[in-house]
């Protein structure tokens, strides 16, 4: 029996695809809909949870993550029912992490107590910027004052609170980001997610960039300087850059995301959710139907919201370990890669000589210089 997944653990991801507005940089599977029938969604999500649980009986559940979209738009009662149902299928770990993503609007922040009562023990707030002008450019509906109030309410209700910021924004200089990061470091309670703005095809920003109408984006040198500055500054303030875009105090890392990065198993339910499940000796990659109402129809008519359920080859499994593991500061086990792939892993010596990779014991990891070029580095290492 293939037990490789145990290195990462086991989690449940629930995708709530609805938002109040579509942000211009967002390429997530999200939709604007003001007439959501939560009873139909409750029935369908529970049906999918039950179906997926059949092959994973007896497991310890390490995490649940409500993502989106904007899952803080969900009724707290629905969140509670999904958590309760998950606990019927799997034994929750003593230190189970249950995260819900939220936006800083007053309506959503006022629901935090309900989410806590439902069983959520970690909140991740999408603040994205700490000045009102850039929030508007990013299409956000909240103000900095809204964000501060949301953080205050979250910290009052939860022991574990994280928030996101995006840097490398239009017309953002290194000094302005330095000032913003300093403010973020005065506000955090143990975890920050700091993402460089990437322009994705199919987004509003993507269309503007293609038409030459997205001005003020940083060049490669400034982007690299911002990345290095972010890592150096956070580490100096006691926030370990444990993953390429995530920083935490010791013991406050995102357990759910570590399941992804460490090659664990996770069930994904809801429109567009992905999963990785090991059954016997076989690891499967699952993907659900993207469009919300097509997904509902699949669940209603076929008792199945999946778009695909494919065997993951040894090569693809090993490549995923490389791709995800190198995002971590600790890196990835060479012997684990070789065991999964069934062949020797050849590490190009020039990547070490160039200072992009380093090795110690059994682990291969990217240096700070290598992490700035991670996508190119991964391409050179994959089977």
LOLUMTOR-726267 format. One record per residue: residue in one letter; x, y, z of N, C-alpha, C in turn. Coordinates in steps of 0.1 Angstrom, whole numbers, padded with zeros to 4 digits, always signed. Example, Ala and Ser with C-alpha at 12.3 -4.5 7.8 and 13.67 -1.06 7.14 Angstrom:
A+0132-0057+0078+0123-0045+0078+0132-0033+0078/S+0128-0022+0071+0137-0011+0071+0129+0000+0079/
This chain:
X+0008-0012+0000+0000+0000+0000+0009+0013+0000/X+0005+0022-0009+0013+0035-0010+0009+0044+0002/X+0019+0046+0011+0016+0055+0022+0024+0068+0021/X+0029+0071+0009+0037+0084+0008+0029+0096+0013/X+0016+0096+0011+0008+0108+0014+0009+0111+0029/X+0012+0101+0037+0013+0104+0052+0023+0114+0055/X+0033+0116+0046+0043+0126+0049+0037+0140+0050/X+0026+0142+0043+0020+0155+0043+0007+0156+0051/X+0000+0145+0053-0012+0145+0061-0024+0144+0052/X-0036+0147+0058-0049+0146+0051-0058+0157+0054/X-0063+0164+0044-0072+0175+0046-0084+0175+0037/X-0093+0185+0040-0105+0187+0032-0106+0201+0028/X-0108+0203+0015-0109+0217+0009-0124+0219+0004/X-0130+0229+0009-0144+0233+0004-0144+0246-0003/X-0148+0245-0016-0148+0258-0024-0162+0264-0025/X-0162+0276-0020-0174+0285-0022-0171+0295-0033/X-0178+0294-0044-0173+0301-0056-0178+0316-0057/X-0186+0320-0048-0193+0333-0050-0186+0345-0043/X-0186+0356-0050-0180+0369-0045-0190+0380-0046/X-0187+0391-0039-0195+0403-0041-0191+0410-0054/X-0179+0409-0058-0173+0414-0071-0161+0406-0075/X-0158+0407-0088-0147+0400-0093-0135+0409-0094/X-0124+0406-0087-0113+0415-0087-0105+0414-0100/X-0099+0424-0105-0093+0424-0118-0081+0416-0120/X-0074+0412-0108-0062+0404-0109-0065+0389-0107/X-0078+0386-0103-0081+0372-0098-0084+0362-0109/X-0077+0351-0109-0080+0340-0119-0085+0328-0112/X-0090+0330-0099-0096+0319-0092-0110+0316-0098/X-0115+0305-0094-0129+0301-0099-0139+0308-0091/X-0142+0320-0094-0152+0328-0086-0162+0335-0095/X-0174+0338-0090-0185+0343-0097-0193+0353-0088/X-0199+0362-0095-0208+0372-0087-0222+0367-0089/X-0229+0365-0078-0243+0360-0079-0250+0364-0066/X-0260+0372-0066-0267+0377-0054-0279+0369-0050/X-0282+0358-0058-0294+0350-0055-0290+0335-0053/X-0281+0333-0044-0276+0319-0041-0286+0312-0032/X-0291+0300-0036-0300+0292-0027-0291+0283-0019/X-0289+0287-0006-0279+0280+0002-0284+0266+0006/X-0297+0264+0006-0302+0250+0009-0298+0240-0001/X-0298+0244-0014-0294+0236-0025-0279+0233-0024/X-0271+0244-0021-0257+0242-0020-0253+0233-0008/X-0260+0235+0003-0258+0227+0015-0260+0212+0011/X-0271+0209+0005-0274+0195+0001-0263+0189-0008/X-0259+0197-0018-0249+0193-0028-0235+0191-0022/X-0231+0200-0014-0218+0199-0008-0217+0188+0002/X-0227+0185+0009-0227+0174+0018-0227+0161+0011/X-0235+0160+0000-0235+0149-0009-0221+0145-0015/X-0214+0156-0019-0200+0154-0024-0191+0150-0013/X-0193+0155-0001-0184+0152+0010-0186+0137+0013/X-0199+0132+0014-0202+0118+0016-0196+0109+0006/X-0197+0113-0007-0192+0105-0018-0177+0103-0017/X-0170+0114-0014-0155+0114-0014-0150+0106-0002/X-0158+0106+0009-0153+0099+0021-0152+0084+0020/X-0159+0078+0010-0160+0064+0010-0147+0056+0009/X-0137+0063+0003-0124+0056+0001-0113+0060+0011/X-0117+0068+0021-0107+0073+0030-0112+0071+0045/X-0119+0060+0047-0124+0058+0060-0113+0055+0070/X-0114+0059+0082-0104+0056+0092-0093+0065+0093/X-0093+0076+0085-0081+0085+0085-0083+0096+0096/X-0072+0101+0099-0071+0113+0108-0072+0125+0099/X-0081+0134+0102-0083+0147+0095-0075+0158+0101/X-0065+0163+0094-0056+0173+0099-0061+0187+0097/X-0069+0189+0086-0073+0203+0084-0085+0203+0075/X-0093+0214+0077-0104+0218+0068-0101+0232+0063/X-0103+0235+0050-0101+0248+0045-0112+0253+0037/X-0119+0263+0041-0130+0269+0033-0124+0281+0025/X-0123+0278+0011-0117+0288+0002-0127+0293-0008/X-0122+0301-0017-0132+0306-0027-0125+0314-0038/X-0133+0323-0045-0145+0328-0040-0143+0335-0026/X-0155+0337-0020-0155+0344-0007-0163+0335+0003/X-0157+0326+0010-0165+0317+0019-0171+0324+0031/X-0166+0336+0034-0172+0343+0045-0186+0348+0042/X-0190+0347+0029-0204+0349+0025-0213+0338+0028/X-0207+0326+0031-0215+0314+0035-0222+0317+0048/X-0234+0311+0050-0240+0312+0064-0232+0303+0073/X-0230+0308+0085-0223+0301+0095-0229+0287+0098/X-0242+0286+0096-0249+0273+0099-0244+0263+0088/X-0242+0267+0076-0237+0258+0066-0222+0253+0069/X-0214+0263+0073-0201+0259+0077-0201+0249+0088/X-0209+0251+0098-0210+0242+0109-0215+0228+0105/X-0224+0227+0096-0229+0214+0091-0219+0207+0084/X-0211+0214+0076-0200+0207+0068-0189+0202+0078/X-0186+0210+0088-0176+0205+0097-0181+0193+0105/X-0193+0194+0109-0199+0182+0117-0199+0170+0108/X-0203+0171+0095-0203+0160+0086-0190+0154+0084/X-0180+0163+0083-0166+0158+0081-0162+0150+0093/X-0166+0154+0105-0162+0147+0118-0169+0134+0119/X-0180+0132+0112-0187+0119+0112-0179+0109+0103/X-0172+0114+0093-0164+0105+0084-0150+0102+0089/X-0144+0112+0095-0130+0111+0099-0128+0116+0113/X-0118+0110+0120-0114+0115+0133-0106+0128+0132/X-0111+0139+0138-0103+0151+0137-0090+0150+0146/X-0079+0154+0141-0067+0155+0148-0069+0164+0161/X-0061+0161+0171-0063+0169+0183-0060+0183+0181/X-0051+0186+0171-0048+0200+0168-0053+0204+0154/X-0065+0199+0150-0070+0201+0137-0071+0217+0135/X-0067+0220+0123-0068+0234+0118-0080+0236+0109/X-0089+0245+0112-0101+0248+0104-0101+0262+0100/X-0097+0265+0087-0095+0279+0082-0106+0283+0074/X-0110+0296+0075-0120+0302+0066-0114+0315+0060/X-0115+0316+0047-0110+0329+0041-0122+0339+0042/X-0118+0352+0045-0127+0362+0046-0123+0375+0040/X-0132+0383+0036-0129+0397+0032-0132+0407+0043/X-0126+0418+0043-0127+0427+0055-0140+0436+0055/X-0150+0433+0048-0162+0441+0048-0169+0439+0062/X-0176+0450+0066-0182+0450+0079-0192+0438+0080/X-0199+0436+0069-0209+0425+0070-0203+0412+0073/X-0192+0409+0066-0185+0396+0069-0178+0395+0082/X-0172+0406+0086-0165+0407+0099-0175+0404+0111/X-0187+0409+0109-0197+0407+0120-0202+0393+0121/X-0198+0384+0111-0201+0370+0112-0191+0362+0119/X-0180+0368+0123-0168+0360+0128-0172+0352+0140/X-0180+0357+0149-0184+0349+0161-0192+0337+0157/X-0200+0338+0147-0208+0327+0142-0199+0316+0136/X-0188+0320+0129-0179+0310+0123-0171+0304+0135/X-0168+0311+0145-0160+0305+0156-0169+0295+0163/X-0182+0298+0165-0191+0289+0171-0193+0276+0162/X-0192+0278+0149-0194+0267+0140-0182+0257+0140/X-0171+0262+0146-0159+0253+0147-0147+0258+0140/X-0148+0269+0133-0136+0275+0126-0126+0280+0137/X-0113+0277+0135-0104+0282+0145-0092+0290+0139/X-0093+0293+0126-0083+0301+0120-0090+0310+0109/X-0087+0322+0108-0093+0331+0098-0081+0337+0090/X-0083+0337+0077-0074+0343+0067-0081+0354+0060/X-0076+0367+0062-0083+0379+0057-0076+0384+0045/X-0084+0387+0034-0078+0392+0022-0078+0407+0022/X-0068+0413+0029-0066+0427+0029-0061+0433+0016/X-0050+0427+0012-0043+0430-0001-0035+0443-0002/X-0040+0454+0004-0032+0466+0004-0036+0474+0016/X-0026+0483+0020-0029+0491+0032-0029+0506+0029/X-0034+0509+0017-0037+0523+0013-0050+0522+0004/X-0059+0532+0006-0072+0531-0001-0070+0533-0016/X-0061+0541-0020-0059+0543-0035-0056+0529-0042/X-0047+0522-0036-0044+0509-0043-0055+0499-0041/X-0062+0499-0030-0073+0490-0028-0083+0492-0040/X-0086+0505-0043-0095+0507-0054-0090+0502-0068/X-0076+0504-0070-0070+0499-0082-0071+0484-0083/X-0071+0477-0071-0072+0463-0071-0086+0458-0071/X-0096+0467-0072-0110+0463-0073-0116+0459-0060/X-0109+0462-0049-0114+0458-0036-0125+0467-0031/X-0135+0461-0024-0147+0469-0019-0145+0474-0005/X-0134+0471+0002-0132+0476+0015-0122+0487+0015/X-0122+0494+0027-0112+0505+0029-0102+0500+0039/X-0091+0507+0041-0081+0504+0052-0088+0504+0065/X-0097+0513+0068-0104+0513+0081-0112+0500+0083/X-0119+0496+0072-0126+0483+0072-0117+0472+0076/X-0105+0472+0070-0095+0461+0073-0091+0461+0087/X-0088+0473+0093-0084+0474+0107-0095+0469+0116/X-0107+0472+0113-0118+0467+0121-0120+0452+0120/X-0118+0447+0108-0119+0432+0106-0108+0425+0114/X-0096+0431+0114-0085+0424+0121-0088+0425+0136/X-0093+0436+0141-0096+0437+0155-0107+0426+0159/X-0117+0425+0151-0128+0415+0154-0122+0401+0153/X-0114+0399+0143-0109+0385+0141-0100+0381+0153/X-0091+0391+0157-0082+0388+0168-0089+0386+0181/X-0101+0392+0182-0109+0390+0194-0115+0376+0195/X-0118+0371+0183-0125+0358+0183-0117+0346+0180/X-0105+0348+0174-0097+0336+0170-0082+0338+0175/X-0077+0326+0179-0063+0326+0183-0053+0327+0172/X-0058+0323+0160-0050+0322+0148-0056+0331+0137/X-0049+0341+0133-0054+0350+0123-0042+0353+0113/X-0045+0352+0100-0036+0356+0090-0042+0366+0081/X-0034+0374+0074-0039+0382+0064-0030+0383+0052/X-0036+0386+0040-0028+0387+0028-0026+0401+0023/X-0014+0403+0017-0011+0415+0010-0005+0412-0003/X-0008+0420-0013-0002+0419-0026+0008+0430-0028/X+0020+0427-0033+0030+0437-0036+0035+0436-0050/X+0043+0446-0055+0046+0446-0069+0035+0452-0077/X+0027+0461-0070+0015+0467-0076+0019+0478-0086/X+0009+0483-0093+0012+0494-0102+0018+0507-0095/X+0029+0512-0100+0035+0524-0095+0040+0523-0081/X+0042+0511-0076+0047+0509-0062+0062+0509-0062/X+0068+0517-0054+0082+0517-0053+0087+0508-0041/X+0099+0506-0040+0105+0498-0029+0103+0505-0016/X+0105+0518-0015+0103+0526-0002+0088+0525+0002/X+0079+0526-0008+0065+0526-0004+0061+0512+0001/X+0066+0501-0005+0064+0488+0000+0070+0486+0013/X+0082+0491+0015+0089+0490+0028+0080+0496+0039/X+0074+0508+0037+0065+0514+0047+0053+0505+0049/X+0047+0500+0039+0035+0492+0040+0038+0479+0047/X+0050+0473+0044+0054+0460+0051+0056+0463+0066/X+0062+0474+0069+0065+0477+0083+0052+0478+0090/X+0042+0484+0084+0029+0485+0091+0022+0471+0092/X+0024+0463+0082+0018+0449+0083+0025+0441+0094/X+0038+0443+0096+0045+0436+0106+0041+0441+0120/X+0036+0453+0121+0031+0458+0134+0017+0453+0137/X+0010+0447+0127-0004+0443+0128-0005+0428+0129/X+0004+0420+0125+0003+0406+0123+0002+0399+0137/X-0005+0387+0137-0005+0379+0149+0000+0365+0147/X+0011+0365+0139+0018+0352+0137+0019+0346+0123/X+0011+0352+0114+0011+0347+0100+0008+0358+0090/X+0016+0358+0079+0013+0367+0068+0015+0360+0055/X+0006+0362+0045+0008+0358+0032+0010+0370+0023/X+0022+0370+0017+0026+0382+0009+0029+0378-0005/X+0021+0382-0014+0021+0377-0028+0026+0388-0038/X+0035+0384-0047+0038+0394-0058+0026+0393-0068/X+0022+0405-0072+0011+0406-0082+0016+0399-0095/X+0008+0390-0100+0011+0383-0112-0001+0386-0122/X+0002+0389-0134-0008+0393-0144-0012+0380-0151/X-0024+0375-0148-0028+0362-0154-0037+0364-0166/X-0035+0355-0176-0044+0356-0188-0059+0354-0184/X-0068+0361-0191-0082+0359-0188-0088+0368-0177/X-0079+0375-0170-0083+0384-0160-0085+0398-0166/X-0091+0407-0159-0092+0421-0164-0079+0427-0165/X-0070+0425-0155-0056+0430-0156-0049+0424-0168/X-0052+0411-0171-0045+0404-0182-0049+0410-0195/X-0062+0414-0197-0067+0420-0209-0061+0434-0211/X-0060+0441-0199-0055+0455-0200-0040+0454-0204/X-0033+0445-0198-0018+0444-0201-0016+0440-0216/X-0025+0431-0221-0023+0427-0235-0026+0439-0244/X-0035+0448-0240-0038+0460-0248-0029+0472-0245/X-0019+0469-0237-0009+0480-0234-0015+0491-0225/X-0025+0487-0217-0032+0497-0208-0030+0495-0193/X-0020+0487-0190-0017+0484-0176-0003+0490-0173/X-0003+0502-0169+0010+0509-0168+0015+0508-0153/X+0028+0511-0152+0034+0512-0139+0038+0499-0132/X+0038+0488-0140+0041+0475-0134+0057+0475-0132/X+0061+0469-0121+0076+0468-0118+0083+0460-0129/X+0096+0464-0131+0104+0456-0140+0110+0444-0132/X+0117+0436-0139+0123+0424-0132+0132+0427-0121/X+0140+0437-0122+0150+0441-0112+0142+0445-0099/X+0132+0454-0101+0125+0459-0090+0117+0447-0083/X+0111+0439-0091+0104+0427-0086+0113+0418-0077/X+0125+0416-0082+0135+0408-0075+0139+0415-0062/X+0141+0428-0063+0145+0435-0051+0134+0435-0040/X+0121+0436-0045+0110+0436-0035+0109+0422-0029/X+0111+0411-0037+0110+0398-0032+0121+0396-0021/X+0133+0399-0024+0144+0398-0014+0142+0406-0002/X+0138+0418-0004+0135+0427+0008+0124+0421+0017/X+0114+0416+0011+0103+0410+0018+0108+0399+0027/X+0115+0390+0021+0121+0378+0028+0130+0383+0040/X+0139+0391+0036+0149+0396+0046+0143+0403+0058/X+0133+0412+0055+0126+0420+0065+0118+0411+0074/X+0110+0402+0068+0102+0393+0077+0110+0384+0085/X+0120+0378+0080+0129+0369+0088+0135+0377+0099/X+0139+0390+0097+0145+0398+0108+0136+0401+0119/X+0123+0401+0115+0112+0404+0125+0106+0391+0132/X+0113+0380+0129+0108+0367+0136+0098+0360+0128/X+0095+0364+0116+0085+0357+0108+0093+0349+0097/X+0093+0336+0099+0101+0327+0091+0094+0325+0077/X+0102+0327+0066+0097+0326+0053+0096+0311+0049/X+0087+0304+0056+0086+0289+0054+0082+0285+0041/X+0076+0294+0033+0071+0290+0019+0073+0303+0011/X+0074+0302-0002+0078+0313-0010+0070+0326-0008/X+0057+0325-0004+0049+0336-0002+0043+0337+0012/X+0047+0328+0021+0041+0327+0034+0051+0328+0045/X+0047+0335+0056+0057+0339+0067+0050+0336+0080/X+0056+0330+0090+0049+0327+0102+0059+0327+0114/X+0053+0329+0126+0060+0326+0138+0061+0311+0139/X+0070+0306+0148+0072+0292+0149+0059+0285+0154/X+0055+0274+0147+0043+0267+0150+0030+0272+0145/X+0030+0284+0138+0018+0290+0133+0017+0289+0118/X+0025+0280+0111+0024+0278+0097+0010+0273+0094/X+0005+0275+0081-0007+0270+0076-0007+0255+0075/X-0013+0247+0083-0013+0233+0083-0019+0228+0070/X-0030+0234+0066-0036+0229+0053-0027+0231+0041/X-0022+0243+0040-0013+0245+0028-0001+0236+0028/X+0004+0233+0040+0015+0224+0041+0012+0210+0036/X-0001+0206+0037-0005+0193+0031-0003+0194+0016/X-0006+0205+0009-0003+0206-0005+0012+0206-0008/X+0019+0214-0001+0034+0215-0003+0042+0203+0000/X+0037+0195+0010+0044+0183+0014+0039+0170+0008/X+0030+0172-0002+0025+0160-0009+0016+0151-0002/X+0007+0157+0007-0003+0149+0014-0015+0147+0005/X-0025+0140+0011-0038+0138+0004-0048+0148+0009/X-0056+0152-0001-0067+0162+0003-0079+0160-0007/X-0090+0160-0001-0103+0160-0009-0107+0174-0012/X-0111+0176-0024-0116+0189-0028-0131+0188-0033/X-0140+0196-0026-0154+0196-0030-0158+0210-0033/X-0168+0211-0042-0173+0224-0047-0167+0227-0060/X-0173+0236-0068-0170+0239-0082-0155+0242-0083/X-0148+0235-0092-0134+0238-0096-0124+0234-0086/X-0128+0226-0075-0119+0221-0065-0110+0210-0070/X-0098+0210-0067-0089+0199-0070-0087+0190-0058/X-0083+0177-0060-0080+0168-0050-0068+0159-0053/X-0062+0153-0043-0052+0142-0045-0055+0132-0035/X-0059+0120-0039-0063+0109-0030-0055+0097-0034/X-0050+0090-0023-0043+0077-0025-0052+0066-0020/X-0055+0057-0029-0063+0045-0026-0055+0033-0029/X-0052+0025-0019-0043+0013-0021-0029+0018-0026/X-0025+0013-0037-0012+0017-0043-0013+0029-0053/X-0025+0034-0055-0027+0043-0066-0031+0057-0061/X-0024+0067-0066-0027+0081-0063-0035+0087-0074/X-0046+0093-0071-0055+0099-0080-0055+0114-0080/X-0057+0121-0091-0058+0135-0092-0073+0138-0096/X-0080+0145-0088-0094+0148-0091-0096+0163-0094/X-0106+0166-0102-0110+0180-0105-0125+0180-0107/X-0131+0190-0101-0146+0191-0102-0150+0201-0113/X-0162+0200-0117-0168+0209-0127-0166+0223-0123/X-0162+0232-0132-0159+0246-0129-0171+0254-0126/X-0181+0255-0136-0192+0264-0135-0201+0259-0123/X-0205+0269-0114-0213+0265-0103-0225+0257-0105/X-0233+0262-0115-0246+0255-0117-0245+0242-0125/X-0234+0242-0133-0231+0229-0140-0227+0219-0129/X-0219+0223-0120-0215+0214-0109-0227+0210-0101/X-0237+0219-0098-0249+0215-0091-0257+0205-0099/X-0258+0207-0112-0265+0197-0120-0258+0183-0120/X-0245+0183-0120-0238+0171-0119-0241+0163-0107/X-0240+0170-0096-0243+0164-0083-0258+0159-0082/X-0267+0167-0087-0281+0164-0087-0285+0153-0096/X-0280+0153-0108-0284+0143-0118-0276+0130-0118/X-0263+0132-0115-0254+0120-0115-0247+0116-0102/X-0251+0124-0091-0245+0122-0078-0230+0123-0078/X-0225+0132-0087-0211+0133-0089-0208+0147-0095/X-0200+0155-0088-0196+0168-0094-0183+0168-0100/X-0177+0156-0102-0163+0156-0108-0163+0158-0123/X-0153+0165-0127-0150+0166-0141-0140+0156-0146/X-0130+0152-0137-0120+0142-0140-0116+0135-0128/X-0112+0123-0129-0107+0114-0118-0096+0105-0125/X-0083+0110-0124-0073+0103-0132-0062+0097-0123/X-0056+0086-0128-0045+0081-0121-0033+0090-0123/X-0026+0093-0112-0014+0101-0113-0002+0092-0115/X+0005+0093-0126+0017+0085-0129+0028+0087-0118/X+0037+0078-0117+0048+0079-0108+0056+0092-0112/X+0058+0094-0125+0066+0106-0130+0059+0118-0125/X+0046+0119-0128+0038+0131-0124+0038+0134-0109/X+0037+0122-0102+0037+0124-0087+0050+0129-0082/X+0061+0124-0088+0074+0129-0084+0076+0143-0088/X+0071+0147-0100+0073+0161-0104+0065+0170-0095/X+0053+0166-0090+0045+0174-0081+0053+0176-0068/X+0059+0165-0063+0067+0167-0051+0078+0177-0053/X+0085+0177-0064+0095+0187-0067+0089+0201-0068/X+0078+0202-0075+0072+0215-0078+0067+0222-0065/X+0061+0213-0057+0055+0219-0044+0065+0220-0033/X+0074+0209-0032+0083+0209-0021+0094+0220-0022/X+0098+0224-0034+0108+0235-0035+0102+0248-0032/X+0089+0250-0030+0083+0262-0025+0086+0264-0010/X+0089+0253-0003+0092+0254+0011+0107+0257+0014/X+0109+0264+0024+0123+0268+0028+0130+0255+0032/X+0124+0245+0037+0130+0233+0041+0133+0224+0029/X+0127+0226+0018+0130+0219+0006+0122+0206+0005/X+0128+0196-0002+0121+0183-0005+0132+0172-0004/X+0127+0161+0001+0136+0149+0003+0139+0143-0011/X+0152+0141-0013+0157+0135-0025+0153+0120-0026/X+0155+0113-0014+0151+0099-0014+0136+0097-0016/X+0128+0106-0011+0114+0105-0013+0110+0106-0028/X+0116+0116-0034+0114+0117-0049+0118+0105-0056/X+0129+0099-0053+0134+0087-0060+0125+0075-0057/X+0120+0074-0045+0111+0063-0041+0098+0064-0049/X+0093+0076-0050+0080+0078-0058+0082+0076-0073/X+0093+0081-0078+0096+0080-0092+0100+0066-0097/X+0107+0059-0087+0112+0046-0091+0125+0047-0099/X+0131+0058-0098+0144+0060-0105+0152+0071-0098/X+0165+0071-0102+0174+0081-0096+0171+0095-0100/X+0173+0104-0091+0170+0118-0093+0184+0125-0096/X+0186+0130-0108+0199+0136-0111+0198+0151-0109/X+0206+0156-0100+0206+0170-0096+0217+0177-0104/X+0213+0186-0113+0223+0194-0120+0233+0201-0112/X+0246+0198-0113+0256+0204-0104+0257+0219-0106/X+0254+0224-0118+0256+0238-0121+0246+0247-0113/X+0234+0241-0109+0225+0248-0101+0230+0251-0087/X+0238+0242-0082+0244+0243-0069+0256+0253-0071/X+0264+0252-0081+0275+0261-0083+0271+0275-0085/X+0259+0277-0091+0254+0291-0094+0247+0297-0081/X+0246+0289-0071+0240+0293-0058+0225+0294-0058/X+0219+0286-0067+0204+0285-0068+0198+0274-0059/X+0206+0263-0057+0202+0252-0049+0212+0249-0039/X+0208+0243-0028+0217+0238-0018+0212+0225-0012/X+0221+0216-0007+0217+0203-0002+0223+0202+0012/X+0215+0194+0020+0220+0190+0033+0213+0178+0037/X+0220+0168+0042+0215+0155+0045+0208+0150+0033/X+0195+0147+0034+0187+0142+0022+0179+0153+0015/X+0180+0165+0020+0171+0175+0014+0177+0184+0004/X+0169+0188-0006+0173+0197-0016+0164+0210-0014/X+0170+0221-0014+0163+0233-0012+0168+0245-0021/X+0159+0254-0024+0163+0266-0032+0168+0276-0022/X+0179+0283-0026+0184+0294-0019+0175+0306-0021/X+0178+0317-0014+0169+0329-0016+0170+0333-0031/X+0182+0332-0037+0184+0335-0051+0176+0326-0060/X+0176+0313-0056+0169+0303-0064+0154+0305-0062/X+0149+0309-0051+0135+0311-0049+0129+0322-0057/X+0138+0332-0060+0134+0343-0069+0132+0338-0083/X+0138+0327-0087+0137+0321-0100+0131+0307-0100/X+0121+0306-0091+0117+0292-0088+0111+0285-0100/X+0102+0291-0107+0096+0285-0119+0106+0279-0128/X+0116+0287-0132+0127+0282-0141+0135+0271-0134/X+0137+0272-0122+0145+0262-0114+0137+0248-0115/X+0124+0249-0112+0116+0237-0112+0116+0230-0126/X+0115+0238-0136+0115+0232-0150+0128+0224-0152/X+0139+0229-0147+0152+0222-0149+0153+0209-0141/X+0145+0208-0130+0146+0196-0121+0136+0185-0124/X+0125+0188-0131+0115+0178-0132+0119+0167-0142/X+0113+0155-0139+0116+0143-0147+0110+0145-0161/
